[in-house]
Amino acid sequence: MPKKKVKMGIAGIGAMGQGHVQAFTANPDSEIVAICDQSKEWIEHCKKEWGIRYAFTDWEDLVTCDAVEAVAVCLPTVFHDPVTIGALDNGKHVLCEKPMAMSTEKAQAMADAAQRSGKVLMISYNQRFGPDIQYMKKYRVSVSPARNSVRRQIELLRRLREQKR
């Protein structure tokens, strides 16, 4: 039986959102069914250009759209918590760009909404899949921010890159 595609909605079609459009379009397990951006002209252009079924200028319309199963939040950080919580409260999974929120209280509210809804909330720390981080994981290299300064972490990453060459 063929795998069911995840029906995606993307909030924010700026540079980051367009990157998500490319990634989800290239993924055979996903289908973009809805997009949202504040500019009516831009969103209508993108809808036509990419052949997307729904285009909204209000994020609340996106998160309540029955055709959407998961939402990628690609908006400025100040909007991450209301859109994420709205999507989760409407039964959608969420992939939210980093940073997660403007405060720990807002981040906690997002996590609480995920817990309540039983849906997945993932923050897009995409660097975790990069070769440097995978190398560190493979060899169990631990870099603790509590014990090492940022400068020492950067130096460690440089050394690891050189070792791989």
PERA-V668012 format. One record per pair of residues at least 24 apart in sequence whose C-alpha atoms are under 10 Angstrom apart, sorted by the first residue. I is the first residue (numbers start at 1). J is the second residue. Records with the same first field share a line. If there is no record, write none. Layout:
BEGIN
I: J, J
END
This chain:
BEGIN
2: 29
3: 28, 29, 30
4: 28, 29, 30, 31
5: 29, 30, 31, 32, 69
6: 30, 31, 32, 33, 68, 69, 70, 93
7: 31, 32, 33, 34, 66, 67, 68, 69, 70, 71
8: 32, 33, 34, 35, 67, 68, 69, 70, 71, 72, 92, 93, 94
9: 33, 34, 35, 36, 52, 54, 55, 59, 62, 63, 65, 67, 68, 69, 70, 71, 72, 73, 92, 94
10: 34, 35, 36, 37, 55, 56, 59, 62, 63, 68, 70, 71, 72, 73, 74, 75, 94, 95
11: 35, 36, 37, 38, 55, 56, 57, 58, 59, 60, 62, 63, 71, 72, 73, 74, 75, 80, 83, 84, 96
12: 36, 37, 38, 39, 43, 57, 59, 72, 73, 74, 75, 76
13: 37, 38, 39, 42, 43, 46, 73, 74, 75
14: 42, 74, 75, 76
15: 74, 75
16: 73, 74, 75, 76, 97
17: 72, 73, 74, 75, 97
18: 46, 74
19: 74
20: 72, 73, 74
21: 50, 72
24: 72
25: 50
30: 70
31: 68
32: 67, 68, 70, 71
33: 65, 67, 68, 69
34: 61, 62, 63, 65, 67, 68, 71
35: 59, 62, 68, 71, 72
36: 60, 61, 62, 63, 73, 74, 75
37: 62, 74, 75
59: 83, 86, 87
60: 86, 87, 90
62: 86, 87
63: 87, 88, 89, 90, 91, 92
64: 89, 90, 91, 92
65: 90, 92
66: 90, 91, 92
68: 92, 93
69: 93, 94
70: 94, 95, 119, 120, 121
71: 95, 96, 121
72: 96, 97, 122, 123, 124
73: 97, 98, 123, 124
74: 98, 124
76: 101
77: 101, 102
78: 102, 103, 106
80: 106, 107, 110
81: 105, 106, 107, 108, 109, 110, 111, 113
82: 106, 109, 110
83: 110
84: 109, 110, 111, 113, 114, 121
85: 109, 110, 111, 112, 113, 114, 117, 121
86: 110, 113
87: 113, 114, 117, 119, 121
88: 112, 113, 114, 115, 116, 117, 118, 119, 120, 121
89: 113, 114, 116, 117, 118, 119
90: 117, 119
91: 117, 118, 119, 120
92: 117, 118, 119, 120, 121
93: 117, 118, 119, 120, 121, 122
94: 119, 120, 121, 122, 123, 124
95: 120, 121, 122, 123, 124
96: 121, 122, 123, 124, 125
97: 122, 123, 124, 125, 126
98: 122, 123, 124, 125, 126
99: 123, 124, 125
100: 124, 125
131: 161, 164
132: 157, 158, 160, 161, 164
133: 157, 160
135: 160, 161, 164
136: 160
END
